[in-house]
Amino acid sequence: MKNIKRIKYLNQIRPFYNKQLIKVLTGQRRVGKSYLLKQIMEELLKASPNANFLFIDKEKFEFDTLLNSTHLYNYVKQNSREGMNYIFLDEVQEIKEFEKALRSLQSESDYDIYCTGSNSSVFSGELATFLSGRQLEVHVFSLSYNEFLEFNSFSKGKESLMKYLTYGGLPYLCHLPKEDEIIFDYLKNIYATILYRDVLSRNQIRDISFLENLIRFLADNTGSLVSANRISDFMKSQHNSKAVSVIINYLNYLMQSYFIKGVKRQDIQGKRIFESNEKYYFQDLGLRNAISGFKPKDISKIIENAVFNHLSYMGYNIHTGKLNQKEIDFIAEKGGEFIYFQVCYLLSNENVIDREFGNLKSIPDHYPKYVISMDDFPITTSFEGIKHINLLDFLSLESMN
């Protein structure tokens, strides 16, 4: 792979080099966690060439015998040396009760530990309590649009934007010809890997066809408000019935693998979070399109998913908004400050303009408000401080400041 540094993530981790915290890179498979882990190792090796470095990649056969915490602990101790030992663990969730070994090693001053994980449940709940105060988690996303340009040596513009919206941001795509058949063959293989290794096998799911139908439903309804009850009703109409509780579990499994992200609705006036009706977005657009296809009629859904992914990349907590009978696409919060967004394909007529800007005008506060679309020219008419921004320009931002 090209030796391009993903500076955003390295800058988050560098202050914790040689600190007694377990550094954890989380994210969907194939988003570049292993690549980052190796870049971290290269930087540490350059600074401490005489230290001992152990890199354990659980996707390689030579480490197949490391099945549990005892195996891991013994392997590390047997291969340790006097002085500083840097430990790198790739896909650590493949080792049963790995946290016991890591906590013991972390308590010793001569170990600096870095690892990756592809399942959010591994670093939450009881495990988070077990390692409380001992871990730093950095979430790694698919390539942002700017990273996509750098990795693929593209220039900013409509052509590269459409490639990004179509193929998504998995880093390995930079090695493949940008031809639909080749790209989507690769993406379908990644989809199958995530599905079988991170969802079916991990959660002992046997009804593969139901899970695949559920994922297709989510792809077809990207950005739409859905509930487990609605999904259940749809599946019944397809003669593929499951209890609502089972559907909720399946949705949670997909979210734990970082394949999709559920976004809850928030009442803008009362700040209450609604427990029913979520929107679901795919953490990589290319994988979504490999399932459902890239159809012109879906462009609004794809744009909305791209905006959600970019807000997540910029570090915002995101809800969808409800204000009386009006829907606000995104409420983005960071540090107690809010930004509101409406997203559409084109502001094609007065009715669309009035709807998108009007929904934002109804919000009774003075936080920033944006309408994002693919229009070539910004709407310059004053809408009480609401700004219009082109999707290409929005995706090129590294922050909203």
N, C-alpha and C positions, 0 to 999 in steps of 0.2 A: 504494500500500500504506500502511496505517496507520504512522505514525511512532513505532513502539514499539522502544525500544532493547533489544537482547539483551545485557544488561549483562555476563553471564558471559564472552562472547567479547571485548567491548570492554575489559574489565578485564585480559584476557590480553595484549592488543595495546598498550594505552596506554603501558606503561613503555618500549616500543620505538619510539614516535614519534620521528622525527628521529635515529634511530640507523642506523648503516651496516650494517644487516641487511636482507635481502629478506624481507618479511613475506608468508607464503603461507597463504591460507585454502583448505583442502581439504574435500571432501565431495561427496556425491551431487548431481546436478543438482536444482535447485529447492528446496534446503533453506534458501536465503536468503543465500548467499555474496555475491551482487551487492548485495543490500540492505545487508549489513554493510559492504561496500567503500564504498558511497556514504555511510553514516553516518560511517565513518572520515574520508572526504574532507570532510564537513561540519564535523567537529570540528577538523580541521587548518586548514580554510579560515577558521574563526572565529578560531583562534589566530594565523594568518599570512595575513591577507587580501591582502597584496601579493605573495605567492609565486605561482609558476606551477604550474597544475594541468593534467595531461593524463590523460584517462580514455579508455582504449582497450577497447572492448567487441567481442570477436571474434564475437559473435552478431549484430552490426549490419553491414549491407551496406557501409557507408562504410569499413570496415576490412578488407574482403575482400582487398585487395591486399597486406596485411601477411602474407606467406606464410612468411618465414624470418627468421633472426636479422639478416641484413643489412638487410632491409626495416625491421624493428623498430628497429634501432639508428639508421638514417638518419632515420626518421620522428621519433624522440624528439629527436635532435640538431637537426633542422631546426625543431622546435617548442619548443626550450628557450630560456630567457632567463637573463640574469645573475641570480645569487642562487639561492635554493633552488627546485628543481623537484621536485614531487611527481608520481610516475608510478603510475597505477592500470591494471592489466591484468586484464581479466575473461576467464576461460577461456583461460589462457595456453598450455595444451597444444595449441591449434589452430595455433600458430606453430612451425614446424620449427626445432629447435636454438635455441629462445628463450633457453636458459641462457647461451649465449655472449654475447648482447647484454646480458643482465641482469648478468652478472659484470663486464663492461667498464664498464657504467654505474654499478654499485654501487661500483666502485673510485674513482669520482670523488666528492668530498665534497659536491657540490651536487645530488645526487640521493637522494631517499628513495622506495623502491620497495615497492609493495603489489600482490599479484596473487591470483587464484583459480585453482583447478584441480580438475577432476572425474575425475582418473585417478591412482591412487596410484603406478602404475609411473613416472609422469613425475617424481616427486620421490623416487625410491628408486634403488638400484643405482648405476650409473655417474654419474648426474646428482647424486645425493647427495654423491658423492665430488668431483664437479666444483665444487659449490657449498659444499663442506664448511666449516663455521664461518661461512658467509655468509647462512644462511637461518634463519628462525624459522617453524615450521609450527604452525598452529592448526586443529584439525579441527572442522568445523561439522556438527552433527547436525540431524535434523528437530526440530521443536519438542518440548520436554519437556511433560509434562502441565501444569505451572504456566504455561509460555509459551502453550500451547494455550488455557488459560482466559483469559489476558490478551489474546491476539490476537482471540479470538472473543467476548469479553465474556461468558463463561460463569461460573457459580459452581461451586465444588467440590461434587461429589456424584455419585451413581450415574449419573444421566442423562448428565452431561458425560463421565464416565469411559467409558461405553459408546460415546459418539460418538468419543472419542479412540481406543479400541481398534478401532473399526470404520473410521474415516476416516484415522487416522494423523496426522502432524504437519507436513505440508507447509504453509508459511506462507500460500500464496495461497488456501487453503481458506477463510480468513476473509472473502473476497469473494463466496463462493458460497452459495446457499441450502443448508441442511443436509438435502438430499433425496438418497436413495441414487442415483437415476438420474443426476442432475447431477454429484454428487461422483465417482462411479465412471467416468463418461465422461471427466472431467478427468484422473483418475488413470490411466486406460488410455492417454490421450494422452501423459502423462509417461513411463509405462512404455515406450511405443513409441519415444519420443525417446531414452531411455537405451539401450534395446536396439539401435537402429539406429545411433546416433551414437557411443556410447561402447563398444559391444561388437562389433557386427557390422562396421561400417565400419573402426574403428580396428584390428581384428585380422584383417580380411579373411576373415571367416567367410561361407561360402556356404550351409551347411545350416541355414537359418532354422528349419525345423520341428523339427529335433533340439534346437536351443537352447531353443526355446519349450517343448518337452516336458520338457527338463531343469529348467527353471525351475518348471514345474507340479509336477514330482516334488518339488523342494525345498520348494515351498509346502505340498504335502500332507504332507510329512515334517518340517515345522518343529520343531526341537528334538529330533529323533530322531537317534541315532547312525547315520551312514551312511558308506559307503566308496565309492571310485570303482568297485571291483569289484561292489558291490551295485547301484550305479546302472547299470553295464553290463549286469548280469543282468536288471534290470527292463526296460531299453530293448530288450534282445533279445526279451523276452516280448511287447513291443509292436511287434515287427518293425521296430525302428529301432536298428540296431546301430552301435556305435563302439568303437574301441580304448580301453582304460583310459587310456592316455597322452593321448588326445584329450580325454576327459572331464575329466581333471585340468587340462588347459589351459583348457577352457571354464569350469571352476569358478574358476580363477585370473583369467580375464578378467572374470567377474561380480564377483569381490571387488575387482579393480582399479578398477572403476567405482563402488565403494562401494554396490553394489546389495544384496549379501549380505555376511555376515561369517562366516568359518569359525572354530570354536572347538575347540581340541584338548583331549584328555583328559590329566589329570595324576594320577599315582599319589600319593595323599595321604601315604603313609608314606615312600616313597623319593623323592618329588618328581620322578620320571622323567616325561617327556612322551612319550606314545604317538604314533607317527607315523601310525597307521591309525585309522579311525573318528573322524570329526569330527561336530560338530553345526553346522548352518547356520541363521543367523537373518537376517531381512530388516531392513535399516536403516531402513525406513519400513513400518509396519504397514498403512497404507492401500494401498500398492503391492502388498504381499503379498495383501491381501484382494481387490484388483482382479483378481488372477490366479486365485485359488482360491475366491473368494467368502467371505463371513462366515457360517460355518455354526455353529450352536450346539454341534455335536459337536466343533468345533475350539477351543472356548474355552480349554482347558488349554494348547494350543500357543500361542495368541495371548497369553495371560497370561505365559507363560514368555518369549516374544519381547519383550514389553513390559518385563519385569524386566531382561532382558539389555540392552536399549537404554538403560534408565535408569542401570544400573550403568556402561555405557560413557560416557554423558553426564556422570556424576559423576567420570569419570577413572580408573576401575579397569581393570587388566589382568585378563582373565577366562579361566579354564579351566573345563571340567567335571571333576568329581572321580571317582576310582575308589578304593574302599577294600575290598579283598578282593572279595567279590561284590556289594557295595553301590555304588550310583551316587549321587553328590552333584551336584545340578543346577549349582551355580556355586561356584567358588572365586574370590573377588575380591581382588586384591592391589594395594596402593598403598604406596609407601615401605617395602616390606619387611614390612608388616602385612597380615594376612589376615582375611577375613570369609567365612563359609560360608552358603549359602542353599539351601533346598528350596522349590520352588514347586508349588502345586496349585490347582485350582479351588475346591473346598470340602473341609473336614475333616469329611466326612459321616458317618463312623462310627469305631469304635475301631480297626479294622484300618488305615484310612488314617492316623489320628493316630499309631498305633504305628510305621507305616512311615516317615512323614515326619520325626517327631521322633527315632525310633530310629536312622535313618541318620546323623543329626547327632550323636547321643549316642555313636556308635561312634568318632568322630574323636578321636584321643588327644592333643589339645592344648587350650589354653584361649583360643583366639581366639573372637570373637563368632560366634554361630550364630543364624540366623533361619529361620522358616517363614513364607512369604508365601502368603496365600489371599484369596479374596473373601468370607470369612465376615464377617457383620456384627459379631459379638462375639468378642473375643480369647479364645483358650484360656488360662485362668488357672492351670491345674494346673502345678505345678513340674516342669520337665523338665531339671533340672540346669543352669539358667541359659539354656536355649534360649528365645528370645523369639518370640512369634507376632505378626505385624503384618498388618493389612489392606492389600490392594493399593492402595487409594485413598490411604491414609496414606503408604505407601512411595513412591508416585509423586509425592507432594507434598513429599518431602524434597529439599533441595538438597545435602546431604551426610549421611554416616552418623555424623558426630561428635556 
